[in-house]
Amino acid sequence: MRALTVHELGDPAEVLRLEDVEEPAPGPRDVVVEIAGCGLNFADILLCRGQYQQRPPLPFTPGLETSGRIVAVGEGVGDRSVGQRVIAMPRLPRGGLAERIVTPATATYPIPDDLDDAEAASIHVAYQTSWFALHRRVALRPGEWLLVHAAAGGVGSAAVELGVAAGARVIATAGGAEKVERCRQLGAEVVVDYSAEDFVPIVRDVTGGHGADVVYDPVGGDTFDRSRKIVAWEGRLLVIGFASGHIPEVPANHLLVKNYAVVGLNWSAYNERDPGAVVECHEALMRLHGEGRIAPVVFAELPLDRAVEGLTLLGNRQTFGTVVINPGGQPVESTPR
């Protein structure tokens, strides 16, 4: 079986090796899944560099979300069966950039026929992150102004769609004309090209001075600092991540100026602390997809031996939506759908 393996930490282009590895075998309550798609996330780049909150022992295989078909089940698995299509969360250090994985049956989620493999490999981490952030952490309400930063990325585009589905008025920021247009297609009411415009005065203007009730920030750094200037009275500023590489600090006295809250979201922790909530979220997302209210954007599908290329595009912010790795497929080049 082939898998991409990291033997020493560094940039993916330097440390990922495509190797033959041992076939996975299911233990009690485990399943083996043949991978049809592995969605790439910025966290995969951080894993390779040793900068992610999880640091699996070397050697390891990155890849945090997959879709595929169950090909073997272990003892004690009663609610999953061979042949069933699922989203599967790999168990590090043996991640999803491989032809097959073994993972607990409880870390798999059935998918309907109207969700194809590439979409299924793109929906779990990004849409769960955004759903928990918007609904569980800040209780987004219809009619509120939602500002989504880096709205062309995986979690950002998911936040735009989920915000629109919730009845919010969405302002998106993205870099470049093509990404701006894609955000409009997702339903954003206003889109700011941050490579050419300053979002602060634009948000003030379009909201009539009200500001953003909710700010969704996966960037951090200066983006976070400037967002504090236009968060609304009793607004909520969501800390999703630090794609800029800079972790901001909040002056506590500033929170009192407009009675706003800074709210963190570590979605992966729910898998251990409240797995039932993850199942409920999955079911809600499947309903929204079935109703045509969300549709994961797949930027490109690439074979396993081109995963480094996909991670490079992602790291250089040259993608919109998600790059999916299909170990047995043919490449589908940069055609968001």
Secondary structure, DSSP 8 states (H G I E B T S, - for coil): -EEEEESS-S-HHHHEEEEE-------TTEEEEEEEEEE--HHHHHHHHT-SS----SSBB---EEEEEEEEE-TT--S--TT-EEEE--BTTB-SSBSEEEEEGGGEEE--TTS-HHHHHHHHHHHHHHHIIIIIIS---TT-EEEESSTTSHHHHHHHHHHHHTT-EEEEEESSHHHHHHHHHHT-SEEEETTTS-HHHHHHHHTTT--EEEEEESS-HHHHHHHTTTEEEEEEEEE---TTS------HHHHTTTT-EEEE--GGGHHHH-HHHHHHHHHHHHHHHHTTS----EEEEE-GGGHHHHHHHHHTT--SSEEEE-TTS--B-S---
